[in-house]
Amino acid sequence: PATYLVTTAVHDGRSHQCYDYHKQAYTFRVSQGMTQELDGLVVLPAQWQGTNLV
């Protein structure tokens, strides 16, 4: 089991200007399952919305 920190950012694809940045602002915890897996996939449900930022 482990807890992870998530950093998110919104950047312009051409100029790489940063519009929003959240450094280690979110966490999620991975719990041990029934088997001894060595790797896996985590899907974090999210909703995104935006307006014309340029």
mmCIF entry with sequence, helices, sheets and N, C-alpha, C, O atoms, coordinates in Angstrom:
data_MODEL
# 
_entry.id   MODEL 
# 
_entity.id                         1 
_entity.type                       polymer 
_entity.pdbx_number_of_molecules   1 
# 
_entity_poly.entity_id                      1 
_entity_poly.type                           'polypeptide(L)' 
_entity_poly.nstd_linkage                   no 
_entity_poly.nstd_monomer                   no 
_entity_poly.pdbx_seq_one_letter_code       PATYLVTTAVHDGRSHQCYDYHKQAYTFRVSQGMTQELDGLVVLPAQWQGTNLV 
_entity_poly.pdbx_seq_one_letter_code_can   PATYLVTTAVHDGRSHQCYDYHKQAYTFRVSQGMTQELDGLVVLPAQWQGTNLV 
_entity_poly.pdbx_strand_id                 A 
# 
loop_
_entity_poly_seq.entity_id 
_entity_poly_seq.num 
_entity_poly_seq.mon_id 
_entity_poly_seq.hetero 
1 1  PRO n 
1 2  ALA n 
1 3  THR n 
1 4  TYR n 
1 5  LEU n 
1 6  VAL n 
1 7  THR n 
1 8  THR n 
1 9  ALA n 
1 10 VAL n 
1 11 HIS n 
1 12 ASP n 
1 13 GLY n 
1 14 ARG n 
1 15 SER n 
1 16 HIS n 
1 17 GLN n 
1 18 CYS n 
1 19 TYR n 
1 20 ASP n 
1 21 TYR n 
1 22 HIS n 
1 23 LYS n 
1 24 GLN n 
1 25 ALA n 
1 26 TYR n 
1 27 THR n 
1 28 PHE n 
1 29 ARG n 
1 30 VAL n 
1 31 SER n 
1 32 GLN n 
1 33 GLY n 
1 34 MET n 
1 35 THR n 
1 36 GLN n 
1 37 GLU n 
1 38 LEU n 
1 39 ASP n 
1 40 GLY n 
1 41 LEU n 
1 42 VAL n 
1 43 VAL n 
1 44 LEU n 
1 45 PRO n 
1 46 ALA n 
1 47 GLN n 
1 48 TRP n 
1 49 GLN n 
1 50 GLY n 
1 51 THR n 
1 52 ASN n 
1 53 LEU n 
1 54 VAL n 
# 
_struct_asym.id          A 
_struct_asym.entity_id   1 
# 
_struct_sheet.id               AA1 
_struct_sheet.type             ? 
_struct_sheet.number_strands   2 
_struct_sheet.details          ? 
# 
_struct_sheet_order.sheet_id     AA1 
_struct_sheet_order.range_id_1   1 
_struct_sheet_order.range_id_2   2 
_struct_sheet_order.offset       ? 
_struct_sheet_order.sense        anti-parallel 
# 
loop_
_struct_sheet_range.sheet_id 
_struct_sheet_range.id 
_struct_sheet_range.beg_label_comp_id 
_struct_sheet_range.beg_label_asym_id 
_struct_sheet_range.beg_label_seq_id 
_struct_sheet_range.pdbx_beg_PDB_ins_code 
_struct_sheet_range.end_label_comp_id 
_struct_sheet_range.end_label_asym_id 
_struct_sheet_range.end_label_seq_id 
_struct_sheet_range.pdbx_end_PDB_ins_code 
_struct_sheet_range.beg_auth_comp_id 
_struct_sheet_range.beg_auth_asym_id 
_struct_sheet_range.beg_auth_seq_id 
_struct_sheet_range.end_auth_comp_id 
_struct_sheet_range.end_auth_asym_id 
_struct_sheet_range.end_auth_seq_id 
AA1 1 ALA A 2  ? HIS A 11 ? ALA A 2  HIS A 11 
AA1 2 CYS A 18 ? VAL A 30 ? CYS A 18 VAL A 30 
# 
loop_
_atom_site.group_PDB 
_atom_site.id 
_atom_site.type_symbol 
_atom_site.label_atom_id 
_atom_site.label_alt_id 
_atom_site.label_comp_id 
_atom_site.label_asym_id 
_atom_site.label_entity_id 
_atom_site.label_seq_id 
_atom_site.pdbx_PDB_ins_code 
_atom_site.Cartn_x 
_atom_site.Cartn_y 
_atom_site.Cartn_z 
_atom_site.occupancy 
_atom_site.B_iso_or_equiv 
_atom_site.pdbx_formal_charge 
_atom_site.auth_seq_id 
_atom_site.auth_comp_id 
_atom_site.auth_asym_id 
_atom_site.auth_atom_id 
_atom_site.pdbx_PDB_model_num 
ATOM 1   N N  . PRO A 1 1  ? 0.833   -1.209  0.000   1.00 0.00 ? 1  PRO A N  1 
ATOM 2   C CA . PRO A 1 1  ? 0.000   0.000   0.000   1.00 0.00 ? 1  PRO A CA 1 
ATOM 3   C C  . PRO A 1 1  ? 0.867   1.259   0.000   1.00 0.00 ? 1  PRO A C  1 
ATOM 4   O O  . PRO A 1 1  ? 1.937   1.295   0.608   1.00 0.00 ? 1  PRO A O  1 
ATOM 5   N N  . ALA A 1 2  ? 0.389   2.272   -0.685  1.00 0.00 ? 2  ALA A N  1 
ATOM 6   C CA . ALA A 1 2  ? 1.139   3.528   -0.757  1.00 0.00 ? 2  ALA A CA 1 
ATOM 7   C C  . ALA A 1 2  ? 0.194   4.680   -1.070  1.00 0.00 ? 2  ALA A C  1 
ATOM 8   O O  . ALA A 1 2  ? -0.875  4.486   -1.648  1.00 0.00 ? 2  ALA A O  1 
ATOM 9   N N  . THR A 1 3  ? 0.603   5.868   -0.681  1.00 0.00 ? 3  THR A N  1 
ATOM 10  C CA . THR A 1 3  ? -0.122  7.088   -1.011  1.00 0.00 ? 3  THR A CA 1 
ATOM 11  C C  . THR A 1 3  ? 0.721   7.880   -1.997  1.00 0.00 ? 3  THR A C  1 
ATOM 12  O O  . THR A 1 3  ? 1.929   8.029   -1.812  1.00 0.00 ? 3  THR A O  1 
ATOM 13  N N  . TYR A 1 4  ? 0.083   8.388   -3.049  1.00 0.00 ? 4  TYR A N  1 
ATOM 14  C CA . TYR A 1 4  ? 0.772   9.126   -4.095  1.00 0.00 ? 4  TYR A CA 1 
ATOM 15  C C  . TYR A 1 4  ? 0.244   10.547  -4.156  1.00 0.00 ? 4  TYR A C  1 
ATOM 16  O O  . TYR A 1 4  ? -0.926  10.800  -3.870  1.00 0.00 ? 4  TYR A O  1 
ATOM 17  N N  . LEU A 1 5  ? 1.120   11.479  -4.534  1.00 0.00 ? 5  LEU A N  1 
ATOM 18  C CA . LEU A 1 5  ? 0.751   12.874  -4.733  1.00 0.00 ? 5  LEU A CA 1 
ATOM 19  C C  . LEU A 1 5  ? 0.650   13.140  -6.225  1.00 0.00 ? 5  LEU A C  1 
ATOM 20  O O  . LEU A 1 5  ? 1.453   12.633  -7.008  1.00 0.00 ? 5  LEU A O  1 
ATOM 21  N N  . VAL A 1 6  ? -0.338  13.934  -6.617  1.00 0.00 ? 6  VAL A N  1 
ATOM 22  C CA . VAL A 1 6  ? -0.571  14.231  -8.031  1.00 0.00 ? 6  VAL A CA 1 
ATOM 23  C C  . VAL A 1 6  ? -0.375  15.726  -8.268  1.00 0.00 ? 6  VAL A C  1 
ATOM 24  O O  . VAL A 1 6  ? -0.900  16.561  -7.531  1.00 0.00 ? 6  VAL A O  1 
ATOM 25  N N  . THR A 1 7  ? 0.389   16.044  -9.308  1.00 0.00 ? 7  THR A N  1 
ATOM 26  C CA . THR A 1 7  ? 0.560   17.418  -9.761  1.00 0.00 ? 7  THR A CA 1 
ATOM 27  C C  . THR A 1 7  ? -0.135  17.554  -11.107 1.00 0.00 ? 7  THR A C  1 
ATOM 28  O O  . THR A 1 7  ? 0.027   16.700  -11.978 1.00 0.00 ? 7  THR A O  1 
ATOM 29  N N  . THR A 1 8  ? -0.911  18.627  -11.284 1.00 0.00 ? 8  THR A N  1 
ATOM 30  C CA . THR A 1 8  ? -1.598  18.859  -12.552 1.00 0.00 ? 8  THR A CA 1 
ATOM 31  C C  . THR A 1 8  ? -1.264  20.254  -13.069 1.00 0.00 ? 8  THR A C  1 
ATOM 32  O O  . THR A 1 8  ? -0.948  21.163  -12.301 1.00 0.00 ? 8  THR A O  1 
ATOM 33  N N  . ALA A 1 9  ? -1.341  20.400  -14.388 1.00 0.00 ? 9  ALA A N  1 
ATOM 34  C CA . ALA A 1 9  ? -1.088  21.702  -15.000 1.00 0.00 ? 9  ALA A CA 1 
ATOM 35  C C  . ALA A 1 9  ? -1.834  21.793  -16.321 1.00 0.00 ? 9  ALA A C  1 
ATOM 36  O O  . ALA A 1 9  ? -2.088  20.785  -16.979 1.00 0.00 ? 9  ALA A O  1 
ATOM 37  N N  . VAL A 1 10 ? -2.181  23.022  -16.697 1.00 0.00 ? 10 VAL A N  1 
ATOM 38  C CA . VAL A 1 10 ? -2.786  23.296  -18.001 1.00 0.00 ? 10 VAL A CA 1 
ATOM 39  C C  . VAL A 1 10 ? -1.833  24.233  -18.735 1.00 0.00 ? 10 VAL A C  1 
ATOM 40  O O  . VAL A 1 10 ? -1.556  25.342  -18.279 1.00 0.00 ? 10 VAL A O  1 
ATOM 41  N N  . HIS A 1 11 ? -1.330  23.761  -19.898 1.00 0.00 ? 11 HIS A N  1 
ATOM 42  C CA . HIS A 1 11 ? -0.372  24.530  -20.689 1.00 0.00 ? 11 HIS A CA 1 
ATOM 43  C C  . HIS A 1 11 ? -0.910  24.744  -22.092 1.00 0.00 ? 11 HIS A C  1 
ATOM 44  O O  . HIS A 1 11 ? -1.681  23.934  -22.606 1.00 0.00 ? 11 HIS A O  1 
ATOM 45  N N  . ASP A 1 12 ? -0.496  25.842  -22.703 1.00 0.00 ? 12 ASP A N  1 
ATOM 46  C CA . ASP A 1 12 ? -0.762  26.084  -24.110 1.00 0.00 ? 12 ASP A CA 1 
ATOM 47  C C  . ASP A 1 12 ? 0.121   25.144  -24.920 1.00 0.00 ? 12 ASP A C  1 
ATOM 48  O O  . ASP A 1 12 ? 1.306   24.994  -24.622 1.00 0.00 ? 12 ASP A O  1 
ATOM 49  N N  . GLY A 1 13 ? -0.446  24.514  -25.936 1.00 0.00 ? 13 GLY A N  1 
ATOM 50  C CA . GLY A 1 13 ? 0.296   23.539  -26.727 1.00 0.00 ? 13 GLY A CA 1 
ATOM 51  C C  . GLY A 1 13 ? 1.395   24.130  -27.587 1.00 0.00 ? 13 GLY A C  1 
ATOM 52  O O  . GLY A 1 13 ? 2.339   23.427  -27.947 1.00 0.00 ? 13 GLY A O  1 
ATOM 53  N N  . ARG A 1 14 ? 1.292   25.399  -27.922 1.00 0.00 ? 14 ARG A N  1 
ATOM 54  C CA . ARG A 1 14 ? 2.295   26.021  -28.788 1.00 0.00 ? 14 ARG A CA 1 
ATOM 55  C C  . ARG A 1 14 ? 3.358   26.786  -28.004 1.00 0.00 ? 14 ARG A C  1 
ATOM 56  O O  . ARG A 1 14 ? 4.554   26.582  -28.210 1.00 0.00 ? 14 ARG A O  1 
ATOM 57  N N  . SER A 1 15 ? 2.924   27.655  -27.114 1.00 0.00 ? 15 SER A N  1 
ATOM 58  C CA . SER A 1 15 ? 3.883   28.508  -26.395 1.00 0.00 ? 15 SER A CA 1 
ATOM 59  C C  . SER A 1 15 ? 4.310   27.915  -25.061 1.00 0.00 ? 15 SER A C  1 
ATOM 60  O O  . SER A 1 15 ? 5.264   28.394  -24.448 1.00 0.00 ? 15 SER A O  1 
ATOM 61  N N  . HIS A 1 16 ? 3.619   26.883  -24.609 1.00 0.00 ? 16 HIS A N  1 
ATOM 62  C CA . HIS A 1 16 ? 3.873   26.240  -23.316 1.00 0.00 ? 16 HIS A CA 1 
ATOM 63  C C  . HIS A 1 16 ? 3.611   27.177  -22.136 1.00 0.00 ? 16 HIS A C  1 
ATOM 64  O O  . HIS A 1 16 ? 4.107   26.952  -21.032 1.00 0.00 ? 16 HIS A O  1 
ATOM 65  N N  . GLN A 1 17 ? 2.822   28.234  -22.382 1.00 0.00 ? 17 GLN A N  1 
ATOM 66  C CA . GLN A 1 17 ? 2.422   29.120  -21.287 1.00 0.00 ? 17 GLN A CA 1 
ATOM 67  C C  . GLN A 1 17 ? 1.566   28.331  -20.301 1.00 0.00 ? 17 GLN A C  1 
ATOM 68  O O  . GLN A 1 17 ? 0.662   27.599  -20.706 1.00 0.00 ? 17 GLN A O  1 
ATOM 69  N N  . CYS A 1 18 ? 1.847   28.478  -19.029 1.00 0.00 ? 18 CYS A N  1 
ATOM 70  C CA . CYS A 1 18 ? 1.106   27.760  -17.991 1.00 0.00 ? 18 CYS A CA 1 
ATOM 71  C C  . CYS A 1 18 ? -0.079  28.607  -17.533 1.00 0.00 ? 18 CYS A C  1 
ATOM 72  O O  . CYS A 1 18 ? 0.099   29.742  -17.090 1.00 0.00 ? 18 CYS A O  1 
ATOM 73  N N  . TYR A 1 19 ? -1.293  28.053  -17.642 1.00 0.00 ? 19 TYR A N  1 
ATOM 74  C CA . TYR A 1 19 ? -2.502  28.753  -17.226 1.00 0.00 ? 19 TYR A CA 1 
ATOM 75  C C  . TYR A 1 19 ? -2.946  28.358  -15.822 1.00 0.00 ? 19 TYR A C  1 
ATOM 76  O O  . TYR A 1 19 ? -3.567  29.157  -15.121 1.00 0.00 ? 19 TYR A O  1 
ATOM 77  N N  . ASP A 1 20 ? -2.638  27.153  -15.414 1.00 0.00 ? 20 ASP A N  1 
ATOM 78  C CA . ASP A 1 20 ? -3.038  26.693  -14.081 1.00 0.00 ? 20 ASP A CA 1 
ATOM 79  C C  . ASP A 1 20 ? -2.084  25.585  -13.652 1.00 0.00 ? 20 ASP A C  1 
ATOM 80  O O  . ASP A 1 20 ? -1.674  24.763  -14.471 1.00 0.00 ? 20 ASP A O  1 
ATOM 81  N N  . TYR A 1 21 ? -1.731  25.564  -12.367 1.00 0.00 ? 21 TYR A N  1 
ATOM 82  C CA . TYR A 1 21 ? -0.740  24.615  -11.867 1.00 0.00 ? 21 TYR A CA 1 
ATOM 83  C C  . TYR A 1 21 ? -1.074  24.275  -10.421 1.00 0.00 ? 21 TYR A C  1 
ATOM 84  O O  . TYR A 1 21 ? -1.260  25.170  -9.597  1.00 0.00 ? 21 TYR A O  1 
ATOM 85  N N  . HIS A 1 22 ? -1.150  22.997  -10.116 1.00 0.00 ? 22 HIS A N  1 
ATOM 86  C CA . HIS A 1 22 ? -1.439  22.517  -8.765  1.00 0.00 ? 22 HIS A CA 1 
ATOM 87  C C  . HIS A 1 22 ? -0.366  21.492  -8.400  1.00 0.00 ? 22 HIS A C  1 
ATOM 88  O O  . HIS A 1 22 ? -0.469  20.325  -8.777  1.00 0.00 ? 22 HIS A O  1 
ATOM 89  N N  . LYS A 1 23 ? 0.662   21.923  -7.668  1.00 0.00 ? 23 LYS A N  1 
ATOM 90  C CA . LYS A 1 23 ? 1.783   21.049  -7.325  1.00 0.00 ? 23 LYS A CA 1 
ATOM 91  C C  . LYS A 1 23 ? 1.435   20.192  -6.110  1.00 0.00 ? 23 LYS A C  1 
ATOM 92  O O  . LYS A 1 23 ? 1.147   20.709  -5.030  1.00 0.00 ? 23 LYS A O  1 
ATOM 93  N N  . GLN A 1 24 ? 1.465   18.885  -6.306  1.00 0.00 ? 24 GLN A N  1 
ATOM 94  C CA . GLN A 1 24 ? 1.205   17.902  -5.248  1.00 0.00 ? 24 GLN A CA 1 
ATOM 95  C C  . GLN A 1 24 ? -0.037  18.265  -4.430  1.00 0.00 ? 24 GLN A C  1 
ATOM 96  O O  . GLN A 1 24 ? -0.044  18.153  -3.205  1.00 0.00 ? 24 GLN A O  1 
ATOM 97  N N  . ALA A 1 25 ? -1.082  18.700  -5.129  1.00 0.00 ? 25 ALA A N  1 
ATOM 98  C CA . ALA A 1 25 ? -2.294  19.187  -4.461  1.00 0.00 ? 25 ALA A CA 1 
ATOM 99  C C  . ALA A 1 25 ? -3.324  18.088  -4.228  1.00 0.00 ? 25 ALA A C  1 
ATOM 100 O O  . ALA A 1 25 ? -4.277  18.292  -3.477  1.00 0.00 ? 25 ALA A O  1 
ATOM 101 N N  . TYR A 1 26 ? -3.152  16.941  -4.851  1.00 0.00 ? 26 TYR A N  1 
ATOM 102 C CA . TYR A 1 26 ? -4.146  15.872  -4.772  1.00 0.00 ? 26 TYR A CA 1 
ATOM 103 C C  . TYR A 1 26 ? -3.449  14.569  -4.395  1.00 0.00 ? 26 TYR A C  1 
ATOM 104 O O  . TYR A 1 26 ? -2.285  14.354  -4.733  1.00 0.00 ? 26 TYR A O  1 
ATOM 105 N N  . THR A 1 27 ? -4.160  13.722  -3.709  1.00 0.00 ? 27 THR A N  1 
ATOM 106 C CA . THR A 1 27 ? -3.588  12.441  -3.301  1.00 0.00 ? 27 THR A CA 1 
ATOM 107 C C  . THR A 1 27 ? -4.526  11.298  -3.666  1.00 0.00 ? 27 THR A C  1 
ATOM 108 O O  . THR A 1 27 ? -5.737  11.479  -3.794  1.00 0.00 ? 27 THR A O  1 
ATOM 109 N N  . PHE A 1 28 ? -3.946  10.141  -3.827  1.00 0.00 ? 28 PHE A N  1 
ATOM 110 C CA . PHE A 1 28 ? -4.731  8.916   -3.908  1.00 0.00 ? 28 PHE A CA 1 
ATOM 111 C C  . PHE A 1 28 ? -3.926  7.805   -3.261  1.00 0.00 ? 28 PHE A C  1 
ATOM 112 O O  . PHE A 1 28 ? -2.696  7.855   -3.218  1.00 0.00 ? 28 PHE A O  1 
ATOM 113 N N  . ARG A 1 29 ? -4.619  6.819   -2.766  1.00 0.00 ? 29 ARG A N  1 
ATOM 114 C CA . ARG A 1 29 ? -3.984  5.719   -2.044  1.00 0.00 ? 29 ARG A CA 1 
ATOM 115 C C  . ARG A 1 29 ? -4.231  4.419   -2.793  1.00 0.00 ? 29 ARG A C  1 
ATOM 116 O O  . ARG A 1 29 ? -5.349  4.146   -3.228  1.00 0.00 ? 29 ARG A O  1 
ATOM 117 N N  . VAL A 1 30 ? -3.195  3.630   -2.937  1.00 0.00 ? 30 VAL A N  1 
ATOM 118 C CA . VAL A 1 30 ? -3.294  2.310   -3.549  1.00 0.00 ? 30 VAL A CA 1 
ATOM 119 C C  . VAL A 1 30 ? -3.234  1.287   -2.421  1.00 0.00 ? 30 VAL A C  1 
ATOM 120 O O  . VAL A 1 30 ? -2.280  1.257   -1.643  1.00 0.00 ? 30 VAL A O  1 
ATOM 121 N N  . SER A 1 31 ? -4.253  0.459   -2.347  1.00 0.00 ? 31 SER A N  1 
ATOM 122 C CA . SER A 1 31 ? -4.323  -0.570  -1.306  1.00 0.00 ? 31 SER A CA 1 
ATOM 123 C C  . SER A 1 31 ? -3.900  -1.914  -1.872  1.00 0.00 ? 31 SER A C  1 
ATOM 124 O O  . SER A 1 31 ? -4.034  -2.165  -3.070  1.00 0.00 ? 31 SER A O  1 
ATOM 125 N N  . GLN A 1 32 ? -3.398  -2.762  -1.017  1.00 0.00 ? 32 GLN A N  1 
ATOM 126 C CA . GLN A 1 32 ? -2.981  -4.096  -1.443  1.00 0.00 ? 32 GLN A CA 1 
ATOM 127 C C  . GLN A 1 32 ? -4.200  -4.917  -1.825  1.00 0.00 ? 32 GLN A C  1 
ATOM 128 O O  . GLN A 1 32 ? -5.209  -4.920  -1.119  1.00 0.00 ? 32 GLN A O  1 
ATOM 129 N N  . GLY A 1 33 ? -4.096  -5.609  -2.943  1.00 0.00 ? 33 GLY A N  1 
ATOM 130 C CA . GLY A 1 33 ? -5.177  -6.466  -3.409  1.00 0.00 ? 33 GLY A CA 1 
ATOM 131 C C  . GLY A 1 33 ? -5.038  -7.882  -2.886  1.00 0.00 ? 33 GLY A C  1 
ATOM 132 O O  . GLY A 1 33 ? -4.304  -8.150  -1.935  1.00 0.00 ? 33 GLY A O  1 
ATOM 133 N N  . MET A 1 34 ? -5.763  -8.777  -3.535  1.00 0.00 ? 34 MET A N  1 
ATOM 134 C CA . MET A 1 34 ? -5.773  -10.174 -3.106  1.00 0.00 ? 34 MET A CA 1 
ATOM 135 C C  . MET A 1 34 ? -4.528  -10.933 -3.566  1.00 0.00 ? 34 MET A C  1 
ATOM 136 O O  . MET A 1 34 ? -4.149  -11.927 -2.947  1.00 0.00 ? 34 MET A O  1 
ATOM 137 N N  . THR A 1 35 ? -3.891  -10.476 -4.643  1.00 0.00 ? 35 THR A N  1 
ATOM 138 C CA . THR A 1 35 ? -2.718  -11.178 -5.166  1.00 0.00 ? 35 THR A CA 1 
ATOM 139 C C  . THR A 1 35 ? -1.500  -10.271 -5.086  1.00 0.00 ? 35 THR A C  1 
ATOM 140 O O  . THR A 1 35 ? -1.622  -9.073  -4.832  1.00 0.00 ? 35 THR A O  1 
ATOM 141 N N  . GLN A 1 36 ? -0.356  -10.836 -5.297  1.00 0.00 ? 36 GLN A N  1 
ATOM 142 C CA . GLN A 1 36 ? 0.894   -10.077 -5.266  1.00 0.00 ? 36 GLN A CA 1 
ATOM 143 C C  . GLN A 1 36 ? 1.233   -9.579  -6.674  1.00 0.00 ? 36 GLN A C  1 
ATOM 144 O O  . GLN A 1 36 ? 2.130   -10.115 -7.324  1.00 0.00 ? 36 GLN A O  1 
ATOM 145 N N  . GLU A 1 37 ? 0.524   -8.569  -7.136  1.00 0.00 ? 37 GLU A N  1 
ATOM 146 C CA . GLU A 1 37 ? 0.790   -7.987  -8.451  1.00 0.00 ? 37 GLU A CA 1 
ATOM 147 C C  . GLU A 1 37 ? 2.086   -7.180  -8.413  1.00 0.00 ? 37 GLU A C  1 
ATOM 148 O O  . GLU A 1 37 ? 2.403   -6.551  -7.404  1.00 0.00 ? 37 GLU A O  1 
ATOM 149 N N  . LEU A 1 38 ? 2.829   -7.202  -9.512  1.00 0.00 ? 38 LEU A N  1 
ATOM 150 C CA . LEU A 1 38 ? 4.048   -6.417  -9.615  1.00 0.00 ? 38 LEU A CA 1 
ATOM 151 C C  . LEU A 1 38 ? 3.808   -5.069  -10.267 1.00 0.00 ? 38 LEU A C  1 
ATOM 152 O O  . LEU A 1 38 ? 4.553   -4.119  -10.032 1.00 0.00 ? 38 LEU A O  1 
ATOM 153 N N  . ASP A 1 39 ? 2.778   -4.985  -11.078 1.00 0.00 ? 39 ASP A N  1 
ATOM 154 C CA . ASP A 1 39 ? 2.453   -3.720  -11.726 1.00 0.00 ? 39 ASP A CA 1 
ATOM 155 C C  . ASP A 1 39 ? 0.953   -3.655  -11.937 1.00 0.00 ? 39 ASP A C  1 
ATOM 156 O O  . ASP A 1 39 ? 0.237   -4.625  -11.688 1.00 0.00 ? 39 ASP A O  1 
ATOM 157 N N  . GLY A 1 40 ? 0.488   -2.523  -12.392 1.00 0.00 ? 40 GLY A N  1 
ATOM 158 C CA . GLY A 1 40 ? -0.948  -2.377  -12.593 1.00 0.00 ? 40 GLY A CA 1 
ATOM 159 C C  . GLY A 1 40 ? -1.270  -1.042  -13.231 1.00 0.00 ? 40 GLY A C  1 
ATOM 160 O O  . GLY A 1 40 ? -0.382  -0.286  -13.624 1.00 0.00 ? 40 GLY A O  1 
ATOM 161 N N  . LEU A 1 41 ? -2.543  -0.775  -13.321 1.00 0.00 ? 41 LEU A N  1 
ATOM 162 C CA . LEU A 1 41 ? -3.043  0.436   -13.947 1.00 0.00 ? 41 LEU A CA 1 
ATOM 163 C C  . LEU A 1 41 ? -4.008  1.109   -12.992 1.00 0.00 ? 41 LEU A C  1 
ATOM 164 O O  . LEU A 1 41 ? -4.853  0.452   -12.383 1.00 0.00 ? 41 LEU A O  1 
ATOM 165 N N  . VAL A 1 42 ? -3.881  2.408   -12.863 1.00 0.00 ? 42 VAL A N  1 
ATOM 166 C CA . VAL A 1 42 ? -4.790  3.181   -12.020 1.00 0.00 ? 42 VAL A CA 1 
ATOM 167 C C  . VAL A 1 42 ? -5.563  4.131   -12.918 1.00 0.00 ? 42 VAL A C  1 
ATOM 168 O O  . VAL A 1 42 ? -4.964  4.859   -13.710 1.00 0.00 ? 42 VAL A O  1 
ATOM 169 N N  . VAL A 1 43 ? -6.864  4.133   -12.806 1.00 0.00 ? 43 VAL A N  1 
ATOM 170 C CA . VAL A 1 43 ? -7.712  5.069   -13.530 1.00 0.00 ? 43 VAL A CA 1 
ATOM 171 C C  . VAL A 1 43 ? -8.318  6.015   -12.503 1.00 0.00 ? 43 VAL A C  1 
ATOM 172 O O  . VAL A 1 43 ? -9.030  5.586   -11.595 1.00 0.00 ? 43 VAL A O  1 
ATOM 173 N N  . LEU A 1 44 ? -8.031  7.302   -12.653 1.00 0.00 ? 44 LEU A N  1 
ATOM 174 C CA . LEU A 1 44 ? -8.557  8.303   -11.737 1.00 0.00 ? 44 LEU A CA 1 
ATOM 175 C C  . LEU A 1 44 ? -9.712  9.026   -12.421 1.00 0.00 ? 44 LEU A C  1 
ATOM 176 O O  . LEU A 1 44 ? -9.488  9.766   -13.379 1.00 0.00 ? 44 LEU A O  1 
ATOM 177 N N  . PRO A 1 45 ? -10.948 8.827   -11.948 1.00 0.00 ? 45 PRO A N  1 
ATOM 178 C CA . PRO A 1 45 ? -12.072 9.509   -12.568 1.00 0.00 ? 45 PRO A CA 1 
ATOM 179 C C  . PRO A 1 45 ? -11.892 11.026  -12.455 1.00 0.00 ? 45 PRO A C  1 
ATOM 180 O O  . PRO A 1 45 ? -11.523 11.536  -11.397 1.00 0.00 ? 45 PRO A O  1 
ATOM 181 N N  . ALA A 1 46 ? -12.152 11.726  -13.531 1.00 0.00 ? 46 ALA A N  1 
ATOM 182 C CA . ALA A 1 46 ? -11.975 13.179  -13.522 1.00 0.00 ? 46 ALA A CA 1 
ATOM 183 C C  . ALA A 1 46 ? -12.943 13.826  -14.497 1.00 0.00 ? 46 ALA A C  1 
ATOM 184 O O  . ALA A 1 46 ? -13.395 13.201  -15.457 1.00 0.00 ? 46 ALA A O  1 
ATOM 185 N N  . GLN A 1 47 ? -13.247 15.064  -14.240 1.00 0.00 ? 47 GLN A N  1 
ATOM 186 C CA . GLN A 1 47 ? -14.034 15.877  -15.161 1.00 0.00 ? 47 GLN A CA 1 
ATOM 187 C C  . GLN A 1 47 ? -13.219 17.118  -15.482 1.00 0.00 ? 47 GLN A C  1 
ATOM 188 O O  . GLN A 1 47 ? -12.670 17.759  -14.586 1.00 0.00 ? 47 GLN A O  1 
ATOM 189 N N  . TRP A 1 48 ? -13.141 17.453  -16.760 1.00 0.00 ? 48 TRP A N  1 
ATOM 190 C CA . TRP A 1 48 ? -12.388 18.617  -17.195 1.00 0.00 ? 48 TRP A CA 1 
ATOM 191 C C  . TRP A 1 48 ? -13.314 19.529  -17.972 1.00 0.00 ? 48 TRP A C  1 
ATOM 192 O O  . TRP A 1 48 ? -14.133 19.064  -18.765 1.00 0.00 ? 48 TRP A O  1 
ATOM 193 N N  . GLN A 1 49 ? -13.190 20.795  -17.753 1.00 0.00 ? 49 GLN A N  1 
ATOM 194 C CA . GLN A 1 49 ? -13.901 21.752  -18.577 1.00 0.00 ? 49 GLN A CA 1 
ATOM 195 C C  . GLN A 1 49 ? -13.063 23.009  -18.664 1.00 0.00 ? 49 GLN A C  1 
ATOM 196 O O  . GLN A 1 49 ? -12.289 23.321  -17.759 1.00 0.00 ? 49 GLN A O  1 
ATOM 197 N N  . GLY A 1 50 ? -13.221 23.709  -19.735 1.00 0.00 ? 50 GLY A N  1 
ATOM 198 C CA . GLY A 1 50 ? -12.445 24.928  -19.907 1.00 0.00 ? 50 GLY A CA 1 
ATOM 199 C C  . GLY A 1 50 ? -13.131 25.855  -20.883 1.00 0.00 ? 50 GLY A C  1 
ATOM 200 O O  . GLY A 1 50 ? -14.112 25.495  -21.533 1.00 0.00 ? 50 GLY A O  1 
ATOM 201 N N  . THR A 1 51 ? -12.602 27.034  -20.968 1.00 0.00 ? 51 THR A N  1 
ATOM 202 C CA . THR A 1 51 ? -13.091 28.017  -21.923 1.00 0.00 ? 51 THR A CA 1 
ATOM 203 C C  . THR A 1 51 ? -11.911 28.431  -22.788 1.00 0.00 ? 51 THR A C  1 
ATOM 204 O O  . THR A 1 51 ? -10.780 28.001  -22.563 1.00 0.00 ? 51 THR A O  1 
ATOM 205 N N  . ASN A 1 52 ? -12.179 29.244  -23.751 1.00 0.00 ? 52 ASN A N  1 
ATOM 206 C CA . ASN A 1 52 ? -11.114 29.717  -24.630 1.00 0.00 ? 52 ASN A CA 1 
ATOM 207 C C  . ASN A 1 52 ? -10.134 30.536  -23.797 1.00 0.00 ? 52 ASN A C  1 
ATOM 208 O O  . ASN A 1 52 ? -10.453 31.651  -23.386 1.00 0.00 ? 52 ASN A O  1 
ATOM 209 N N  . LEU A 1 53 ? -8.960  30.000  -23.547 1.00 0.00 ? 53 LEU A N  1 
ATOM 210 C CA . LEU A 1 53 ? -7.986  30.635  -22.668 1.00 0.00 ? 53 LEU A CA 1 
ATOM 211 C C  . LEU A 1 53 ? -7.070  31.608  -23.394 1.00 0.00 ? 53 LEU A C  1 
ATOM 212 O O  . LEU A 1 53 ? -6.327  32.355  -22.757 1.00 0.00 ? 53 LEU A O  1 
ATOM 213 N N  . VAL A 1 54 ? -7.115  31.606  -24.703 1.00 0.00 ? 54 VAL A N  1 
ATOM 214 C CA . VAL A 1 54 ? -6.192  32.450  -25.458 1.00 0.00 ? 54 VAL A CA 1 
ATOM 215 C C  . VAL A 1 54 ? -6.891  33.689  -25.933 1.00 0.00 ? 54 VAL A C  1 
ATOM 216 O O  . VAL A 1 54 ? -6.279  34.530  -26.591 1.00 0.00 ? 54 VAL A O  1 
# 
